[in-house]
Amino acid sequence: MRTHFAALLALAIATGCAVGSGAVVKGVGSDDLLKLRAGPGLNHKIIIGLPDGTRLTRQNCVTNNGKVWCRVSLTDRPGIWGYVSADYLAHR
């Protein structure tokens, strides 16, 4: 059990998935949007598109089909939340 907890903690630290930490959308490109989804995976409904620079509050991250997805809320509108790929998040 301790080994599993240590592995999960290491993954959270490595992906910057500390609960309540600040993040910003980065790397989607000037003419594209990061999809905020209803669940952790491409098969979930798109809620809204987020441009580079959008400030987010990260809640927790999960792995789905080998990809890390983080539950986030918009910093300026915390009632809007969903999941995004951790590949497009940077610390702020």
HTML snippet that shows the backbone in 3Dmol.js (N, CA, C, O; Angstrom):
<script src="https://3Dmol.org/build/3Dmol-min.js"></script>
<div id="view" style="width:600px;height:400px;position:relative"></div>
<script>
const pdb = `
ATOM      1  N   MET A   1       0.815  -1.192   0.000  1.00  0.00           N
ATOM      2  CA  MET A   1       0.000   0.000   0.000  1.00  0.00           C
ATOM      3  C   MET A   1       0.861   1.259   0.000  1.00  0.00           C
ATOM      4  O   MET A   1       0.569   2.211  -0.724  1.00  0.00           O
ATOM      5  N   ARG A   2       1.908   1.269   0.799  1.00  0.00           N
ATOM      6  CA  ARG A   2       2.794   2.428   0.845  1.00  0.00           C
ATOM      7  C   ARG A   2       3.438   2.678  -0.503  1.00  0.00           C
ATOM      8  O   ARG A   2       3.608   3.827  -0.912  1.00  0.00           O
ATOM      9  N   THR A   3       3.801   1.599  -1.201  1.00  0.00           N
ATOM     10  CA  THR A   3       4.433   1.726  -2.504  1.00  0.00           C
ATOM     11  C   THR A   3       3.482   2.397  -3.486  1.00  0.00           C
ATOM     12  O   THR A   3       3.901   3.253  -4.265  1.00  0.00           O
ATOM     13  N   HIS A   4       2.205   2.019  -3.456  1.00  0.00           N
ATOM     14  CA  HIS A   4       1.229   2.625  -4.358  1.00  0.00           C
ATOM     15  C   HIS A   4       1.054   4.104  -4.050  1.00  0.00           C
ATOM     16  O   HIS A   4       0.977   4.921  -4.968  1.00  0.00           O
ATOM     17  N   PHE A   5       0.990   4.456  -2.783  1.00  0.00           N
ATOM     18  CA  PHE A   5       0.850   5.856  -2.406  1.00  0.00           C
ATOM     19  C   PHE A   5       2.063   6.654  -2.861  1.00  0.00           C
ATOM     20  O   PHE A   5       1.916   7.752  -3.396  1.00  0.00           O
ATOM     21  N   ALA A   6       3.256   6.114  -2.654  1.00  0.00           N
ATOM     22  CA  ALA A   6       4.475   6.797  -3.065  1.00  0.00           C
ATOM     23  C   ALA A   6       4.507   6.993  -4.576  1.00  0.00           C
ATOM     24  O   ALA A   6       4.921   8.046  -5.060  1.00  0.00           O
ATOM     25  N   ALA A   7       4.072   5.987  -5.317  1.00  0.00           N
ATOM     26  CA  ALA A   7       4.046   6.088  -6.779  1.00  0.00           C
ATOM     27  C   ALA A   7       3.048   7.152  -7.231  1.00  0.00           C
ATOM     28  O   ALA A   7       3.343   7.926  -8.142  1.00  0.00           O
ATOM     29  N   LEU A   8       1.869   7.199  -6.602  1.00  0.00           N
ATOM     30  CA  LEU A   8       0.877   8.211  -6.948  1.00  0.00           C
ATOM     31  C   LEU A   8       1.363   9.618  -6.596  1.00  0.00           C
ATOM     32  O   LEU A   8       1.156  10.561  -7.360  1.00  0.00           O
ATOM     33  N   LEU A   9       2.001   9.751  -5.452  1.00  0.00           N
ATOM     34  CA  LEU A   9       2.536  11.042  -5.050  1.00  0.00           C
ATOM     35  C   LEU A   9       3.619  11.497  -6.025  1.00  0.00           C
ATOM     36  O   LEU A   9       3.661  12.666  -6.407  1.00  0.00           O
ATOM     37  N   ALA A  10       4.490  10.578  -6.427  1.00  0.00           N
ATOM     38  CA  ALA A  10       5.543  10.916  -7.387  1.00  0.00           C
ATOM     39  C   ALA A  10       4.943  11.355  -8.718  1.00  0.00           C
ATOM     40  O   ALA A  10       5.429  12.303  -9.334  1.00  0.00           O
ATOM     41  N   LEU A  11       3.884  10.669  -9.167  1.00  0.00           N
ATOM     42  CA  LEU A  11       3.226  11.044 -10.413  1.00  0.00           C
ATOM     43  C   LEU A  11       2.606  12.434 -10.294  1.00  0.00           C
ATOM     44  O   LEU A  11       2.721  13.249 -11.209  1.00  0.00           O
ATOM     45  N   ALA A  12       1.957  12.699  -9.178  1.00  0.00           N
ATOM     46  CA  ALA A  12       1.331  14.005  -8.973  1.00  0.00           C
ATOM     47  C   ALA A  12       2.372  15.113  -8.975  1.00  0.00           C
ATOM     48  O   ALA A  12       2.144  16.174  -9.557  1.00  0.00           O
ATOM     49  N   ILE A  13       3.491  14.886  -8.343  1.00  0.00           N
ATOM     50  CA  ILE A  13       4.555  15.889  -8.305  1.00  0.00           C
ATOM     51  C   ILE A  13       5.154  16.070  -9.690  1.00  0.00           C
ATOM     52  O   ILE A  13       5.394  17.198 -10.121  1.00  0.00           O
ATOM     53  N   ALA A  14       5.395  14.978 -10.382  1.00  0.00           N
ATOM     54  CA  ALA A  14       6.011  15.038 -11.708  1.00  0.00           C
ATOM     55  C   ALA A  14       5.129  15.770 -12.705  1.00  0.00           C
ATOM     56  O   ALA A  14       5.639  16.482 -13.570  1.00  0.00           O
ATOM     57  N   THR A  15       3.824  15.611 -12.602  1.00  0.00           N
ATOM     58  CA  THR A  15       2.920  16.268 -13.541  1.00  0.00           C
ATOM     59  C   THR A  15       2.410  17.599 -13.001  1.00  0.00           C
ATOM     60  O   THR A  15       1.613  18.267 -13.660  1.00  0.00           O
ATOM     61  N   GLY A  16       2.855  17.990 -11.817  1.00  0.00           N
ATOM     62  CA  GLY A  16       2.435  19.256 -11.240  1.00  0.00           C
ATOM     63  C   GLY A  16       0.981  19.264 -10.836  1.00  0.00           C
ATOM     64  O   GLY A  16       0.315  20.295 -10.931  1.00  0.00           O
ATOM     65  N   CYS A  17       0.483  18.138 -10.388  1.00  0.00           N
ATOM     66  CA  CYS A  17      -0.943  18.009 -10.094  1.00  0.00           C
ATOM     67  C   CYS A  17      -1.266  18.185  -8.626  1.00  0.00           C
ATOM     68  O   CYS A  17      -2.081  17.441  -8.082  1.00  0.00           O
ATOM     69  N   ALA A  18      -0.657  19.134  -7.988  1.00  0.00           N
ATOM     70  CA  ALA A  18      -0.981  19.384  -6.591  1.00  0.00           C
ATOM     71  C   ALA A  18      -2.365  20.020  -6.522  1.00  0.00           C
ATOM     72  O   ALA A  18      -2.667  20.944  -7.276  1.00  0.00           O
ATOM     73  N   VAL A  19      -3.195  19.528  -5.624  1.00  0.00           N
ATOM     74  CA  VAL A  19      -4.568  20.025  -5.485  1.00  0.00           C
ATOM     75  C   VAL A  19      -4.539  21.507  -5.149  1.00  0.00           C
ATOM     76  O   VAL A  19      -3.817  21.943  -4.252  1.00  0.00           O
ATOM     77  N   GLY A  20      -5.340  22.275  -5.886  1.00  0.00           N
ATOM     78  CA  GLY A  20      -5.442  23.701  -5.649  1.00  0.00           C
ATOM     79  C   GLY A  20      -4.326  24.532  -6.242  1.00  0.00           C
ATOM     80  O   GLY A  20      -4.271  25.741  -6.016  1.00  0.00           O
ATOM     81  N   SER A  21      -3.428  23.907  -7.000  1.00  0.00           N
ATOM     82  CA  SER A  21      -2.318  24.661  -7.565  1.00  0.00           C
ATOM     83  C   SER A  21      -2.758  25.430  -8.802  1.00  0.00           C
ATOM     84  O   SER A  21      -3.710  25.045  -9.481  1.00  0.00           O
ATOM     85  N   GLY A  22      -2.062  26.512  -9.084  1.00  0.00           N
ATOM     86  CA  GLY A  22      -2.370  27.325 -10.247  1.00  0.00           C
ATOM     87  C   GLY A  22      -1.712  26.767 -11.494  1.00  0.00           C
ATOM     88  O   GLY A  22      -0.599  26.244 -11.449  1.00  0.00           O
ATOM     89  N   ALA A  23      -2.416  26.886 -12.602  1.00  0.00           N
ATOM     90  CA  ALA A  23      -1.895  26.427 -13.885  1.00  0.00           C
ATOM     91  C   ALA A  23      -2.352  27.403 -14.957  1.00  0.00           C
ATOM     92  O   ALA A  23      -3.270  28.197 -14.750  1.00  0.00           O
ATOM     93  N   VAL A  24      -1.699  27.327 -16.092  1.00  0.00           N
ATOM     94  CA  VAL A  24      -2.073  28.147 -17.231  1.00  0.00           C
ATOM     95  C   VAL A  24      -2.011  27.274 -18.481  1.00  0.00           C
ATOM     96  O   VAL A  24      -1.137  26.415 -18.606  1.00  0.00           O
ATOM     97  N   VAL A  25      -2.945  27.500 -19.406  1.00  0.00           N
ATOM     98  CA  VAL A  25      -2.953  26.757 -20.669  1.00  0.00           C
ATOM     99  C   VAL A  25      -1.771  27.220 -21.508  1.00  0.00           C
ATOM    100  O   VAL A  25      -1.564  28.417 -21.703  1.00  0.00           O
ATOM    101  N   LYS A  26      -0.993  26.248 -22.006  1.00  0.00           N
ATOM    102  CA  LYS A  26       0.200  26.590 -22.782  1.00  0.00           C
ATOM    103  C   LYS A  26       0.435  25.546 -23.863  1.00  0.00           C
ATOM    104  O   LYS A  26       0.381  24.344 -23.604  1.00  0.00           O
ATOM    105  N   GLY A  27       0.697  26.019 -25.080  1.00  0.00           N
ATOM    106  CA  GLY A  27       1.113  25.125 -26.148  1.00  0.00           C
ATOM    107  C   GLY A  27       0.037  24.702 -27.129  1.00  0.00           C
ATOM    108  O   GLY A  27       0.285  23.828 -27.959  1.00  0.00           O
ATOM    109  N   VAL A  28      -1.159  25.295 -27.063  1.00  0.00           N
ATOM    110  CA  VAL A  28      -2.204  24.880 -28.006  1.00  0.00           C
ATOM    111  C   VAL A  28      -2.114  25.626 -29.331  1.00  0.00           C
ATOM    112  O   VAL A  28      -2.720  25.202 -30.315  1.00  0.00           O
ATOM    113  N   GLY A  29      -1.383  26.707 -29.375  1.00  0.00           N
ATOM    114  CA  GLY A  29      -1.230  27.455 -30.622  1.00  0.00           C
ATOM    115  C   GLY A  29      -2.189  28.626 -30.708  1.00  0.00           C
ATOM    116  O   GLY A  29      -3.222  28.660 -30.038  1.00  0.00           O
ATOM    117  N   SER A  30      -1.829  29.579 -31.542  1.00  0.00           N
ATOM    118  CA  SER A  30      -2.589  30.826 -31.627  1.00  0.00           C
ATOM    119  C   SER A  30      -3.954  30.653 -32.286  1.00  0.00           C
ATOM    120  O   SER A  30      -4.861  31.448 -32.039  1.00  0.00           O
ATOM    121  N   ASP A  31      -4.115  29.630 -33.120  1.00  0.00           N
ATOM    122  CA  ASP A  31      -5.402  29.449 -33.798  1.00  0.00           C
ATOM    123  C   ASP A  31      -6.092  28.146 -33.392  1.00  0.00           C
ATOM    124  O   ASP A  31      -6.825  27.550 -34.182  1.00  0.00           O
ATOM    125  N   ASP A  32      -5.851  27.711 -32.151  1.00  0.00           N
ATOM    126  CA  ASP A  32      -6.478  26.491 -31.649  1.00  0.00           C
ATOM    127  C   ASP A  32      -6.901  26.713 -30.199  1.00  0.00           C
ATOM    128  O   ASP A  32      -6.510  27.702 -29.580  1.00  0.00           O
ATOM    129  N   LEU A  33      -7.693  25.800 -29.666  1.00  0.00           N
ATOM    130  CA  LEU A  33      -8.169  25.887 -28.286  1.00  0.00           C
ATOM    131  C   LEU A  33      -8.000  24.542 -27.597  1.00  0.00           C
ATOM    132  O   LEU A  33      -8.161  23.496 -28.226  1.00  0.00           O
ATOM    133  N   LEU A  34      -7.677  24.564 -26.309  1.00  0.00           N
ATOM    134  CA  LEU A  34      -7.639  23.361 -25.490  1.00  0.00           C
ATOM    135  C   LEU A  34      -9.067  23.050 -25.065  1.00  0.00           C
ATOM    136  O   LEU A  34      -9.764  23.915 -24.535  1.00  0.00           O
ATOM    137  N   LYS A  35      -9.499  21.819 -25.296  1.00  0.00           N
ATOM    138  CA  LYS A  35     -10.872  21.442 -24.965  1.00  0.00           C
ATOM    139  C   LYS A  35     -11.002  21.091 -23.493  1.00  0.00           C
ATOM    140  O   LYS A  35     -10.320  20.196 -22.994  1.00  0.00           O
ATOM    141  N   LEU A  36     -11.885  21.802 -22.803  1.00  0.00           N
ATOM    142  CA  LEU A  36     -12.268  21.474 -21.431  1.00  0.00           C
ATOM    143  C   LEU A  36     -13.388  20.452 -21.561  1.00  0.00           C
ATOM    144  O   LEU A  36     -14.437  20.749 -22.133  1.00  0.00           O
ATOM    145  N   ARG A  37     -13.172  19.250 -21.035  1.00  0.00           N
ATOM    146  CA  ARG A  37     -14.115  18.149 -21.234  1.00  0.00           C
ATOM    147  C   ARG A  37     -14.828  17.775 -19.939  1.00  0.00           C
ATOM    148  O   ARG A  37     -14.351  18.062 -18.841  1.00  0.00           O
ATOM    149  N   ALA A  38     -15.973  17.129 -20.093  1.00  0.00           N
ATOM    150  CA  ALA A  38     -16.795  16.726 -18.947  1.00  0.00           C
ATOM    151  C   ALA A  38     -16.159  15.594 -18.145  1.00  0.00           C
ATOM    152  O   ALA A  38     -16.530  15.387 -16.989  1.00  0.00           O
ATOM    153  N   GLY A  39     -15.228  14.867 -18.715  1.00  0.00           N
ATOM    154  CA  GLY A  39     -14.557  13.763 -18.035  1.00  0.00           C
ATOM    155  C   GLY A  39     -13.151  13.598 -18.567  1.00  0.00           C
ATOM    156  O   GLY A  39     -12.769  14.265 -19.528  1.00  0.00           O
ATOM    157  N   PRO A  40     -12.373  12.717 -17.956  1.00  0.00           N
ATOM    158  CA  PRO A  40     -10.963  12.540 -18.317  1.00  0.00           C
ATOM    159  C   PRO A  40     -10.765  11.627 -19.534  1.00  0.00           C
ATOM    160  O   PRO A  40     -10.483  10.438 -19.383  1.00  0.00           O
ATOM    161  N   GLY A  41     -10.912  12.180 -20.721  1.00  0.00           N
ATOM    162  CA  GLY A  41     -10.686  11.407 -21.938  1.00  0.00           C
ATOM    163  C   GLY A  41     -11.316  12.073 -23.143  1.00  0.00           C
ATOM    164  O   GLY A  41     -12.206  12.913 -23.012  1.00  0.00           O
ATOM    165  N   LEU A  42     -10.843  11.688 -24.322  1.00  0.00           N
ATOM    166  CA  LEU A  42     -11.329  12.287 -25.561  1.00  0.00           C
ATOM    167  C   LEU A  42     -12.783  11.948 -25.871  1.00  0.00           C
ATOM    168  O   LEU A  42     -13.422  12.638 -26.665  1.00  0.00           O
ATOM    169  N   ASN A  43     -13.305  10.908 -25.260  1.00  0.00           N
ATOM    170  CA  ASN A  43     -14.685  10.496 -25.532  1.00  0.00           C
ATOM    171  C   ASN A  43     -15.721  11.295 -24.738  1.00  0.00           C
ATOM    172  O   ASN A  43     -16.922  11.074 -24.895  1.00  0.00           O
ATOM    173  N   HIS A  44     -15.270  12.212 -23.893  1.00  0.00           N
ATOM    174  CA  HIS A  44     -16.200  13.011 -23.090  1.00  0.00           C
ATOM    175  C   HIS A  44     -16.572  14.305 -23.817  1.00  0.00           C
ATOM    176  O   HIS A  44     -15.801  14.834 -24.617  1.00  0.00           O
ATOM    177  N   LYS A  45     -17.764  14.791 -23.517  1.00  0.00           N
ATOM    178  CA  LYS A  45     -18.302  16.002 -24.137  1.00  0.00           C
ATOM    179  C   LYS A  45     -17.400  17.210 -23.895  1.00  0.00           C
ATOM    180  O   LYS A  45     -16.856  17.384 -22.804  1.00  0.00           O
ATOM    181  N   ILE A  46     -17.248  18.047 -24.932  1.00  0.00           N
ATOM    182  CA  ILE A  46     -16.489  19.288 -24.817  1.00  0.00           C
ATOM    183  C   ILE A  46     -17.393  20.344 -24.182  1.00  0.00           C
ATOM    184  O   ILE A  46     -18.513  20.576 -24.637  1.00  0.00           O
ATOM    185  N   ILE A  47     -16.889  20.979 -23.126  1.00  0.00           N
ATOM    186  CA  ILE A  47     -17.642  22.020 -22.425  1.00  0.00           C
ATOM    187  C   ILE A  47     -17.356  23.384 -23.039  1.00  0.00           C
ATOM    188  O   ILE A  47     -18.269  24.166 -23.303  1.00  0.00           O
ATOM    189  N   ILE A  48     -16.059  23.659 -23.264  1.00  0.00           N
ATOM    190  CA  ILE A  48     -15.631  24.968 -23.780  1.00  0.00           C
ATOM    191  C   ILE A  48     -14.201  24.826 -24.305  1.00  0.00           C
ATOM    192  O   ILE A  48     -13.477  23.914 -23.906  1.00  0.00           O
ATOM    193  N   GLY A  49     -13.804  25.717 -25.186  1.00  0.00           N
ATOM    194  CA  GLY A  49     -12.426  25.771 -25.660  1.00  0.00           C
ATOM    195  C   GLY A  49     -11.659  26.846 -24.917  1.00  0.00           C
ATOM    196  O   GLY A  49     -12.185  27.931 -24.666  1.00  0.00           O
ATOM    197  N   LEU A  50     -10.415  26.549 -24.562  1.00  0.00           N
ATOM    198  CA  LEU A  50      -9.592  27.469 -23.778  1.00  0.00           C
ATOM    199  C   LEU A  50      -8.358  27.891 -24.574  1.00  0.00           C
ATOM    200  O   LEU A  50      -7.591  27.029 -25.004  1.00  0.00           O
ATOM    201  N   PRO A  51      -8.146  29.186 -24.781  1.00  0.00           N
ATOM    202  CA  PRO A  51      -6.948  29.639 -25.492  1.00  0.00           C
ATOM    203  C   PRO A  51      -5.709  29.617 -24.596  1.00  0.00           C
ATOM    204  O   PRO A  51      -5.813  29.559 -23.371  1.00  0.00           O
ATOM    205  N   ASP A  52      -4.542  29.666 -25.228  1.00  0.00           N
ATOM    206  CA  ASP A  52      -3.289  29.806 -24.477  1.00  0.00           C
ATOM    207  C   ASP A  52      -3.422  30.979 -23.512  1.00  0.00           C
ATOM    208  O   ASP A  52      -4.009  32.008 -23.847  1.00  0.00           O
ATOM    209  N   GLY A  53      -2.875  30.815 -22.325  1.00  0.00           N
ATOM    210  CA  GLY A  53      -2.873  31.878 -21.328  1.00  0.00           C
ATOM    211  C   GLY A  53      -4.039  31.834 -20.357  1.00  0.00           C
ATOM    212  O   GLY A  53      -4.055  32.584 -19.381  1.00  0.00           O
ATOM    213  N   THR A  54      -5.025  30.960 -20.606  1.00  0.00           N
ATOM    214  CA  THR A  54      -6.160  30.855 -19.681  1.00  0.00           C
ATOM    215  C   THR A  54      -5.667  30.373 -18.328  1.00  0.00           C
ATOM    216  O   THR A  54      -4.970  29.363 -18.240  1.00  0.00           O
ATOM    217  N   ARG A  55      -6.026  31.087 -17.281  1.00  0.00           N
ATOM    218  CA  ARG A  55      -5.615  30.721 -15.912  1.00  0.00           C
ATOM    219  C   ARG A  55      -6.592  29.725 -15.327  1.00  0.00           C
ATOM    220  O   ARG A  55      -7.807  29.916 -15.378  1.00  0.00           O
ATOM    221  N   LEU A  56      -6.035  28.643 -14.764  1.00  0.00           N
ATOM    222  CA  LEU A  56      -6.832  27.553 -14.212  1.00  0.00           C
ATOM    223  C   LEU A  56      -6.391  27.233 -12.797  1.00  0.00           C
ATOM    224  O   LEU A  56      -5.269  27.550 -12.402  1.00  0.00           O
ATOM    225  N   THR A  57      -7.276  26.605 -12.034  1.00  0.00           N
ATOM    226  CA  THR A  57      -6.933  26.033 -10.740  1.00  0.00           C
ATOM    227  C   THR A  57      -7.046  24.525 -10.878  1.00  0.00           C
ATOM    228  O   THR A  57      -8.113  23.999 -11.193  1.00  0.00           O
ATOM    229  N   ARG A  58      -5.946  23.839 -10.642  1.00  0.00           N
ATOM    230  CA  ARG A  58      -5.886  22.386 -10.809  1.00  0.00           C
ATOM    231  C   ARG A  58      -6.388  21.707  -9.541  1.00  0.00           C
ATOM    232  O   ARG A  58      -6.007  22.090  -8.435  1.00  0.00           O
ATOM    233  N   GLN A  59      -7.237  20.704  -9.699  1.00  0.00           N
ATOM    234  CA  GLN A  59      -7.784  19.969  -8.556  1.00  0.00           C
ATOM    235  C   GLN A  59      -7.069  18.632  -8.353  1.00  0.00           C
ATOM    236  O   GLN A  59      -6.411  18.433  -7.332  1.00  0.00           O
ATOM    237  N   ASN A  60      -7.189  17.737  -9.297  1.00  0.00           N
ATOM    238  CA  ASN A  60      -6.498  16.449  -9.203  1.00  0.00           C
ATOM    239  C   ASN A  60      -6.305  15.913 -10.613  1.00  0.00           C
ATOM    240  O   ASN A  60      -6.936  16.386 -11.559  1.00  0.00           O
ATOM    241  N   CYS A  61      -5.437  14.933 -10.747  1.00  0.00           N
ATOM    242  CA  CYS A  61      -5.143  14.362 -12.055  1.00  0.00           C
ATOM    243  C   CYS A  61      -5.330  12.846 -12.012  1.00  0.00           C
ATOM    244  O   CYS A  61      -5.131  12.204 -10.981  1.00  0.00           O
ATOM    245  N   VAL A  62      -5.715  12.301 -13.150  1.00  0.00           N
ATOM    246  CA  VAL A  62      -5.903  10.860 -13.295  1.00  0.00           C
ATOM    247  C   VAL A  62      -5.294  10.434 -14.623  1.00  0.00           C
ATOM    248  O   VAL A  62      -5.111  11.248 -15.528  1.00  0.00           O
ATOM    249  N   THR A  63      -4.986   9.155 -14.722  1.00  0.00           N
ATOM    250  CA  THR A  63      -4.469   8.608 -15.972  1.00  0.00           C
ATOM    251  C   THR A  63      -5.564   7.796 -16.639  1.00  0.00           C
ATOM    252  O   THR A  63      -6.207   6.958 -16.007  1.00  0.00           O
ATOM    253  N   ASN A  64      -5.768   8.053 -17.924  1.00  0.00           N
ATOM    254  CA  ASN A  64      -6.771   7.343 -18.706  1.00  0.00           C
ATOM    255  C   ASN A  64      -6.131   6.975 -20.046  1.00  0.00           C
ATOM    256  O   ASN A  64      -5.738   7.854 -20.813  1.00  0.00           O
ATOM    257  N   ASN A  65      -6.030   5.688 -20.319  1.00  0.00           N
ATOM    258  CA  ASN A  65      -5.408   5.200 -21.557  1.00  0.00           C
ATOM    259  C   ASN A  65      -4.000   5.760 -21.754  1.00  0.00           C
ATOM    260  O   ASN A  65      -3.616   6.122 -22.867  1.00  0.00           O
ATOM    261  N   GLY A  66      -3.238   5.828 -20.665  1.00  0.00           N
ATOM    262  CA  GLY A  66      -1.846   6.264 -20.735  1.00  0.00           C
ATOM    263  C   GLY A  66      -1.657   7.766 -20.821  1.00  0.00           C
ATOM    264  O   GLY A  66      -0.523   8.223 -20.964  1.00  0.00           O
ATOM    265  N   LYS A  67      -2.707   8.542 -20.740  1.00  0.00           N
ATOM    266  CA  LYS A  67      -2.633  10.002 -20.817  1.00  0.00           C
ATOM    267  C   LYS A  67      -3.104  10.593 -19.496  1.00  0.00           C
ATOM    268  O   LYS A  67      -4.076  10.117 -18.911  1.00  0.00           O
ATOM    269  N   VAL A  68      -2.420  11.624 -19.027  1.00  0.00           N
ATOM    270  CA  VAL A  68      -2.771  12.267 -17.761  1.00  0.00           C
ATOM    271  C   VAL A  68      -3.765  13.400 -18.031  1.00  0.00           C
ATOM    272  O   VAL A  68      -3.522  14.281 -18.856  1.00  0.00           O
ATOM    273  N   TRP A  69      -4.888  13.351 -17.314  1.00  0.00           N
ATOM    274  CA  TRP A  69      -5.939  14.360 -17.402  1.00  0.00           C
ATOM    275  C   TRP A  69      -6.094  15.014 -16.034  1.00  0.00           C
ATOM    276  O   TRP A  69      -6.113  14.325 -15.014  1.00  0.00           O
ATOM    277  N   CYS A  70      -6.205  16.337 -16.010  1.00  0.00           N
ATOM    278  CA  CYS A  70      -6.363  17.051 -14.747  1.00  0.00           C
ATOM    279  C   CYS A  70      -7.729  17.711 -14.679  1.00  0.00           C
ATOM    280  O   CYS A  70      -8.202  18.322 -15.638  1.00  0.00           O
ATOM    281  N   ARG A  71      -8.352  17.565 -13.506  1.00  0.00           N
ATOM    282  CA  ARG A  71      -9.609  18.280 -13.253  1.00  0.00           C
ATOM    283  C   ARG A  71      -9.230  19.701 -12.875  1.00  0.00           C
ATOM    284  O   ARG A  71      -8.438  19.920 -11.958  1.00  0.00           O
ATOM    285  N   VAL A  72      -9.795  20.657 -13.581  1.00  0.00           N
ATOM    286  CA  VAL A  72      -9.460  22.063 -13.373  1.00  0.00           C
ATOM    287  C   VAL A  72     -10.732  22.891 -13.330  1.00  0.00           C
ATOM    288  O   VAL A  72     -11.792  22.462 -13.785  1.00  0.00           O
ATOM    289  N   SER A  73     -10.604  24.079 -12.775  1.00  0.00           N
ATOM    290  CA  SER A  73     -11.669  25.082 -12.869  1.00  0.00           C
ATOM    291  C   SER A  73     -11.031  26.368 -13.368  1.00  0.00           C
ATOM    292  O   SER A  73      -9.838  26.599 -13.167  1.00  0.00           O
ATOM    293  N   LEU A  74     -11.824  27.194 -14.012  1.00  0.00           N
ATOM    294  CA  LEU A  74     -11.326  28.489 -14.455  1.00  0.00           C
ATOM    295  C   LEU A  74     -11.087  29.352 -13.227  1.00  0.00           C
ATOM    296  O   LEU A  74     -11.964  29.466 -12.370  1.00  0.00           O
ATOM    297  N   THR A  75      -9.926  29.953 -13.132  1.00  0.00           N
ATOM    298  CA  THR A  75      -9.580  30.764 -11.966  1.00  0.00           C
ATOM    299  C   THR A  75     -10.562  31.920 -11.795  1.00  0.00           C
ATOM    300  O   THR A  75     -10.974  32.224 -10.676  1.00  0.00           O
ATOM    301  N   ASP A  76     -10.933  32.560 -12.890  1.00  0.00           N
ATOM    302  CA  ASP A  76     -11.835  33.716 -12.824  1.00  0.00           C
ATOM    303  C   ASP A  76     -13.309  33.331 -12.738  1.00  0.00           C
ATOM    304  O   ASP A  76     -14.149  34.160 -12.389  1.00  0.00           O
ATOM    305  N   ARG A  77     -13.629  32.060 -13.060  1.00  0.00           N
ATOM    306  CA  ARG A  77     -15.018  31.571 -13.005  1.00  0.00           C
ATOM    307  C   ARG A  77     -15.005  30.155 -12.460  1.00  0.00           C
ATOM    308  O   ARG A  77     -15.189  29.208 -13.225  1.00  0.00           O
ATOM    309  N   PRO A  78     -14.792  29.978 -11.153  1.00  0.00           N
ATOM    310  CA  PRO A  78     -14.609  28.655 -10.558  1.00  0.00           C
ATOM    311  C   PRO A  78     -15.789  27.703 -10.723  1.00  0.00           C
ATOM    312  O   PRO A  78     -15.637  26.500 -10.513  1.00  0.00           O
ATOM    313  N   GLY A  79     -16.951  28.210 -11.092  1.00  0.00           N
ATOM    314  CA  GLY A  79     -18.095  27.348 -11.327  1.00  0.00           C
ATOM    315  C   GLY A  79     -17.983  26.564 -12.636  1.00  0.00           C
ATOM    316  O   GLY A  79     -18.731  25.614 -12.865  1.00  0.00           O
ATOM    317  N   ILE A  80     -17.043  26.972 -13.490  1.00  0.00           N
ATOM    318  CA  ILE A  80     -16.813  26.250 -14.748  1.00  0.00           C
ATOM    319  C   ILE A  80     -15.626  25.336 -14.526  1.00  0.00           C
ATOM    320  O   ILE A  80     -14.511  25.796 -14.278  1.00  0.00           O
ATOM    321  N   TRP A  81     -15.872  24.026 -14.615  1.00  0.00           N
ATOM    322  CA  TRP A  81     -14.802  23.056 -14.364  1.00  0.00           C
ATOM    323  C   TRP A  81     -14.962  21.859 -15.294  1.00  0.00           C
ATOM    324  O   TRP A  81     -16.031  21.611 -15.852  1.00  0.00           O
ATOM    325  N   GLY A  82     -13.873  21.135 -15.436  1.00  0.00           N
ATOM    326  CA  GLY A  82     -13.858  19.935 -16.265  1.00  0.00           C
ATOM    327  C   GLY A  82     -12.453  19.372 -16.280  1.00  0.00           C
ATOM    328  O   GLY A  82     -11.661  19.623 -15.372  1.00  0.00           O
ATOM    329  N   TYR A  83     -12.147  18.607 -17.319  1.00  0.00           N
ATOM    330  CA  TYR A  83     -10.848  17.948 -17.435  1.00  0.00           C
ATOM    331  C   TYR A  83     -10.128  18.397 -18.692  1.00  0.00           C
ATOM    332  O   TYR A  83     -10.739  18.577 -19.745  1.00  0.00           O
ATOM    333  N   VAL A  84      -8.811  18.576 -18.567  1.00  0.00           N
ATOM    334  CA  VAL A  84      -7.961  18.899 -19.708  1.00  0.00           C
ATOM    335  C   VAL A  84      -6.738  17.998 -19.684  1.00  0.00           C
ATOM    336  O   VAL A  84      -6.379  17.450 -18.642  1.00  0.00           O
ATOM    337  N   SER A  85      -6.109  17.850 -20.828  1.00  0.00           N
ATOM    338  CA  SER A  85      -4.861  17.098 -20.901  1.00  0.00           C
ATOM    339  C   SER A  85      -3.758  17.839 -20.165  1.00  0.00           C
ATOM    340  O   SER A  85      -3.572  19.041 -20.356  1.00  0.00           O
ATOM    341  N   ALA A  86      -3.030  17.122 -19.327  1.00  0.00           N
ATOM    342  CA  ALA A  86      -1.931  17.736 -18.572  1.00  0.00           C
ATOM    343  C   ALA A  86      -0.801  18.185 -19.497  1.00  0.00           C
ATOM    344  O   ALA A  86       0.039  18.991 -19.097  1.00  0.00           O
ATOM    345  N   ASP A  87      -0.771  17.674 -20.726  1.00  0.00           N
ATOM    346  CA  ASP A  87       0.268  18.065 -21.694  1.00  0.00           C
ATOM    347  C   ASP A  87       0.225  19.551 -22.009  1.00  0.00           C
ATOM    348  O   ASP A  87       1.222  20.117 -22.455  1.00  0.00           O
ATOM    349  N   TYR A  88      -0.914  20.187 -21.783  1.00  0.00           N
ATOM    350  CA  TYR A  88      -1.083  21.594 -22.146  1.00  0.00           C
ATOM    351  C   TYR A  88      -1.205  22.514 -20.935  1.00  0.00           C
ATOM    352  O   TYR A  88      -1.756  23.610 -21.031  1.00  0.00           O
ATOM    353  N   LEU A  89      -0.688  22.062 -19.801  1.00  0.00           N
ATOM    354  CA  LEU A  89      -0.713  22.876 -18.592  1.00  0.00           C
ATOM    355  C   LEU A  89       0.703  23.239 -18.168  1.00  0.00           C
ATOM    356  O   LEU A  89       1.613  22.413 -18.227  1.00  0.00           O
ATOM    357  N   ALA A  90       0.873  24.476 -17.743  1.00  0.00           N
ATOM    358  CA  ALA A  90       2.147  24.931 -17.176  1.00  0.00           C
ATOM    359  C   ALA A  90       1.858  25.529 -15.814  1.00  0.00           C
ATOM    360  O   ALA A  90       0.754  26.010 -15.560  1.00  0.00           O
ATOM    361  N   HIS A  91       2.850  25.499 -14.938  1.00  0.00           N
ATOM    362  CA  HIS A  91       2.693  26.114 -13.608  1.00  0.00           C
ATOM    363  C   HIS A  91       2.608  27.622 -13.759  1.00  0.00           C
ATOM    364  O   HIS A  91       3.195  28.210 -14.667  1.00  0.00           O
ATOM    365  N   ARG A  92       1.867  28.230 -12.854  1.00  0.00           N
ATOM    366  CA  ARG A  92       1.890  29.699 -12.824  1.00  0.00           C
ATOM    367  C   ARG A  92       2.176  30.167 -11.428  1.00  0.00           C
ATOM    368  O   ARG A  92       2.239  31.371 -11.182  1.00  0.00           O
TER     369      ARG A  92
END
`;
const viewer = $3Dmol.createViewer("view");
viewer.addModel(pdb, "pdb");
viewer.setStyle({}, {cartoon: {color: "spectrum"}});
viewer.zoomTo();
viewer.render();
</script>
